[in-house]
Amino acid sequence: MDDDKDILEIIKYILEDSGYEVETLAEGRSLFDRIKQHEPDLILLDIMLGNLDGRELCKTLKNQQETKNIPVILISASHNPGILTQTGSPDDFIAKPFDIDVLLSAVSRQLKSAA
C-alpha cells in the first residue's frame, strides 16, 4: 500500500513479473476490509499514507489476532534502520528509493519465514 500511484504500479509490475499475485491499495481506510476479502500472504506498507500513518496501521495489524501473523514490510523514504524498533513491529523495512533485488529478496524472505 502506497499513496503514490506511480510507486504502486512499479511495485505491482515488479512483483507480478516475478510471479506474485498483487492487490494494490492507495489509502489505508479500507485495508482491513481488503484483508478479509483477499487474505494476503504479505503486506507492503508505506509509512506515509496521506493523512494516515503506516506505522500505526502496522501496529494495529500486529495487535489483532486475525492479522498478527501476516508479514508486514514497511517502506519509507527514511533511511533509518531503527524504524523497525520505533514502529508497530514490522517484519522488515525497505528504504526508498529501493533496488528491485532488495524488494524481491525481502518479499521472498518474509514469505518463506511465514510458511
C-alpha positions in Angstrom: 0.0 0.0 0.0 1.4 3.4 -1.0 -0.3 6.7 -1.6 1.8 7.4 -4.7 0.1 5.6 -7.6 3.2 5.5 -9.7 5.2 3.7 -7.0 2.2 1.3 -6.5 2.2 0.5 -10.3 6.0 0.0 -10.3 5.9 -2.4 -7.3 2.9 -4.2 -8.7 4.7 -4.7 -12.1 7.9 -5.9 -10.4 6.2 -8.4 -8.2 3.8 -9.7 -10.9 6.7 -10.1 -13.3 8.3 -12.3 -10.6 5.2 -14.5 -10.4 3.5 -12.9 -7.4 -0.2 -12.1 -7.3 -0.6 -8.5 -6.2 -3.5 -6.4 -4.9 -2.9 -2.7 -4.5 -4.4 -0.1 -2.2 -3.7 3.6 -2.4 -5.2 4.5 1.0 -5.4 2.8 4.4 -9.0 3.3 5.3 -10.2 0.1 3.6 -7.1 -2.0 4.5 -8.9 -4.3 6.9 -11.8 -4.9 4.5 -9.4 -5.8 1.8 -7.5 -8.2 4.1 -10.8 -10.0 4.8 -11.6 -10.2 1.1 -8.2 -11.3 -0.2 -6.4 -12.9 2.8 -2.9 -11.7 1.8 0.3 -13.7 2.5 2.3 -10.4 2.9 1.6 -6.7 3.2 3.9 -4.0 1.8 3.0 -0.8 3.7 4.3 2.7 3.1 4.9 4.8 6.3 3.4 8.0 4.8 -0.1 7.3 3.6 -1.5 10.8 3.1 -3.4 11.5 6.3 -2.7 8.1 7.7 0.4 6.7 9.4 1.5 3.3 8.1 3.3 2.7 11.4 0.0 2.9 13.2 -1.6 0.6 10.7 1.2 -1.9 11.2 0.8 -1.7 14.9 -2.9 -2.4 14.6 -2.2 -5.3 12.2 0.3 -6.8 14.6 -2.0 -6.4 17.6 -5.1 -8.1 16.1 -5.4 -11.9 16.3 -6.6 -12.2 12.7 -3.7 -10.3 11.2 -0.8 -10.6 13.6 0.9 -13.4 11.6 0.8 -11.7 8.2 4.3 -10.4 7.5 4.5 -6.6 7.1 7.3 -4.9 5.2 7.3 -1.1 5.8 8.6 1.1 3.0 9.8 4.6 3.6 11.9 7.4 2.1 13.6 7.4 5.6 16.9 5.5 5.6 16.7 5.0 9.3 17.0 1.2 10.1 16.0 1.9 13.7 12.5 2.4 12.2 11.9 -1.3 12.8 12.0 -0.8 16.6 10.3 2.6 16.6 7.1 1.4 14.8 4.5 -1.3 15.1 6.9 -4.2 14.8 7.1 -4.7 11.1 8.8 -7.9 9.9 11.1 -5.9 7.5 12.0 -2.4 6.3 12.9 -1.1 2.8 14.1 2.4 2.2 13.1 4.3 -0.9 14.4 4.5 -3.5 15.0 0.8 -3.4 16.7 -1.7 -5.7 14.5 -4.2 -7.3 16.6 -7.1 -6.0 16.2 -5.7 -2.4 12.5 -5.6 -2.8 12.3 -9.2 -4.2 14.7 -10.5 -1.6 12.7 -9.0 1.3 9.4 -10.3 -0.1 10.8 -13.8 -0.7 12.4 -13.9 2.8 9.2 -12.9 4.5 7.1 -15.3 2.6 9.5 -18.2 3.3 9.5 -17.4 7.1 5.7 -17.2 7.2 5.2 -20.5 5.5 
